[in-house]
């Protein structure tokens, strides 16, 4: 009876010792095989990523001196663009698949930061924060006429200006 316990005890000790050793050996072998893989890099001016049907869906480019990332819809139309211009200012542009739908932009430029919404035909609205600390909201109607400004200067002065002249209507 004691020999059965002895056999079980020896088997447990052997397993307890073998498991860490086996794990270490497996880790070492895996590490050596990964270490043998050559490190690679890919340097190109442009890269197109295609979907399962072979259609361009993502376009990365730096060939014009400014990096851009464009996401394309199923028809190849740009729907999102991220860019950095040659002076380091960045922008995000969102397109609308509906031709009459609004588009949106978030841009940083030499004047400050802007969020702008545009609709074909001249309607737009934007929010800005300029470099001196002033900020505001501007609303423009469908005819391209400014209708409302809400401004805060860098010193904290506020103004609200309404442009109540009616916009001419198109026939």
N, C-alpha and C positions, 0 to 999 in steps of 0.2 A: 504494500500500500504506500509505504514511504517512497518507494522508487517512482511511483506515478507522480507524486508531488514533486520529487526531485526533477523528473523529466519536464514537468510543466514549468517549474521554476527556471530551469536552464533555458527552456524555449522562450520564456518571457524576457529573461536577461539578454539572450541573443537578439531578440527582436528590438529591445530597447537600445542596444548598442548598434545594431545594423541600420536602423531607421535613420539616425542622424548621419552616419557615415555614407549611406546610400544617397541621402539628400544632398550632402556636400559634393559627392562625386558627380551627381546629375547636374547640380548647379555649375560646377567647374567645367564640365563638358559643354554645357549650353553656353556659358560665358565665352569659352574659347572659340566655339563655332560662330557666335555672333561677332566676336572680335576679328575674325578672319574676313568678314564681309567688308568689301571696300567702301569707304565713305564716298558718297556721290553728291554732286550738285548739278543743277541744270541752270544754264545762263542763256536766256533768250530775250529778244526785244518784245516779242508778243507771244501770247499763249492762248489758244482757244480750247475750251473744254466742251465736248459735245455730249448730247444725250444718247440714249440707246438707238435712236434712229439716225444718228450721225449729224444732227442739226446743232449748229453753234448755240450754246446756252450761256457760256461765261467767256468773257474776253478780258484778258489782262494785258496791259501794254505799258511800255515805258519808252517806246521808240520816238515819240514826239518831244522828249525831254521832260515830260511830266507824267507821273504814273496815273493810270486810270484802271478802274475795275468796272466792267459793264455786265449787268445781268440781262439776258435777252429772253423774250417770251417764245412761244412755240413757232411764231412766224419770223423770228429773228429781229423783232423790234426791241429797242432798248427800253427797259422798264425801271432800271436803277443804275445810277452811275455815281461812283465815288472817285474823286480826283484830288490831286494836289498840283497846284500850278508851279511855274518855274520860280516863283518868289516864296513858295512854301505855304501858301494859303490853301485851305481845303474846302471841299464842297460835296454835298450829297444832293442829287437830283432824282426825284421820283416822278415817273411818267404814269399816265392813266391809259388803260387800254381803250377806253371810250374816247373817241376823237373830240367830243364836246365837253369832256370831263376836266376837272381841275388838275393841275400839277403842283408839286411842292418842292421847295429848295431850302436847304440849310447851308449857309455860306459864311465863311470868314474871309474878310478882305482887309485892305489897308485902312478902311473907315471903321470897321467893327464887325459885329456878328449880326446876321439877318436870317429870319425865317420868313419865307415868302410863299404865298399861294396865288397862283394865276389860273385864270380860266380863259379859253379862247374868246376873243371879242373885247378884251381889255379889262374885265373885272379882275381885281386883285386885292390882296390884303397882306400887310407885312408887319412884323414885329422886329424891332431892332434895338441893339445896345451898342452905342458908338464908343470909340476908344477913349473919349474924354469922360465917359460915365453917363452921358445922356441916353435916354431911352424913349421909345414911343411905339405907337400903333397907328397905322395909316390904312384907311379903307377907301377903295376906289370902286365906283359903280361899273356896270356892264358897258357903259359908253366911254369909259376911260377918264371920268371926271372924279376928282378927289372929293370925298363926301365927309370924312371925319378924320381929325388928327387928335391923338391924345399924347402929349409930350411931357417928359420930366427932364429938366436940365441937370447938368452935373452938380449944380449947387442946390438942387432940390425943388426948384420952382416948377409948378405944374401949369399946364394949359390944356384946355379942350376947345377945339375949334370945329364948328360945324359949317359945312358949305351947303347952304339950303337952296341955292339956285337949282331949279329943276333941270334935270338932264334932258336934252332933246331925245325924243323917241324916234326910232327908225320905222319907216312905213311898213 
